[in-house]
Amino acid sequence: MKKFRSQKSEVRSQKRIIVLLSLCSVLCLLSSVFCLSVEAEQSINKRFVYYIYWSGIKAGEAVLNFEDTPEGVIIKTLATSAPVISIFYKVEDFAQSTLKPDGYPKSFILKASEGRHKRDKETYFESMPDGKYKINYYDKIKDKRAEFFFDQPAYDPLSAFFAMTKMSLEAGQSKFIDIFDSKKLYHTEIQVLKKEKVRVPAGEFDTILVKPLLKSEGLFRKTGDIFIWATDDDRKLPVLLKSKAVIGSFTVELAEGDY
């Protein structure tokens, strides 16, 4: 009997770990998708707050900030786990992308703390005189540096979806974008599915539903297909996100912000 109870306890512990890792997946994902709503040419200082739910339970929050500085437009995200989740698996992920006037990144900084797992990385983007593009990558924890050269420019995980504001999104079509993350270049497909009206705590919105086929393991630990409802206007502000987890499902809703 004691052995049977021990096995049941171990199964429950394994399930809890899976759920927490799934939460981490969504928190990390927010650092890549909640950046669709800014025009680089405009003077902007905006803040948006999102609530994260796991099977109806509030599991965390994400805050998105846009700042107009002399250095350029800076996008910042901070995703944190709720206190009840933090008892078992604390998540605090910060990401920052500084944009050039054309929308491509100057730099990308990621500082992530997920339980015992830490990440601290910096990426810098340069245009070369010969027309090629140079990317300097630095893993601060491992103290490792690397250089990469490409024929075309690339986005980091934050600035990538900023580029979607420049795209014409038509239902039934796909768009593609190049994302550099964790020392690899990914040609990422964004499927445009349909238009829908949705209601979240921040209000009711006319939206376009998209499904990004993210391949980079550096963005998040994939748990299932990701569906994003973004406003059907020039801002393309994400107001709702849904994804299935190993156990249950996640919903992310816009709660408040500067529209």
Stockholm file with secondary structure:
# STOCKHOLM 1.0

chainA/1-259         MKKFRSQKSEVRSQKRIIVLLSLCSVLCLLSSVFCLSVEAEQSINKRFVYYIYWSGIKAGEAVLNFEDTPEGVIIKTLATSAPVISIFYKVEDFAQSTLKPDGYPKSFILKASEGRHKRDKETYFESMPDGKYKINYYDKIKDKRAEFFFDQPAYDPLSAFFAMTKMSLEAGQSKFIDIFDSKKLYHTEIQVLKKEKVRVPAGEFDTILVKPLLKSEGLFRKTGDIFIWATDDDRKLPVLLKSKAVIGSFTVELAEGDY
#=GR chainA/1-259 SS CHHHHHHHHHHHHHHHHHHHHHHHHHHHHHHHHSCCCCCTTSCCEEEEEEEEEETTEEEEEEEEEEEEETTEEEEEEEEEECHHHHTTSCEEEEEEEEECTTSCEEEEEEEEEETTEEEEEEEEEEECTTSCEEEEEEETTTTEEEEEEESSCCBCHHHHHHGGGGSCCCTTCEEEEEEEETTEEEEEEEEEEEEEEEEETTEEEEEEEEEEECCCTTTCCCCSCEEEEEESSSSCCEEEEEEECSSSEEEEEEEEECC
#=GC SS_cons         CHHHHHHHHHHHHHHHHHHHHHHHHHHHHHHHHSCCCCCTTSCCEEEEEEEEEETTEEEEEEEEEEEEETTEEEEEEEEEECHHHHTTSCEEEEEEEEECTTSCEEEEEEEEEETTEEEEEEEEEEECTTSCEEEEEEETTTTEEEEEEESSCCBCHHHHHHGGGGSCCCTTCEEEEEEEETTEEEEEEEEEEEEEEEEETTEEEEEEEEEEECCCTTTCCCCSCEEEEEESSSSCCEEEEEEECSSSEEEEEEEEECC
//
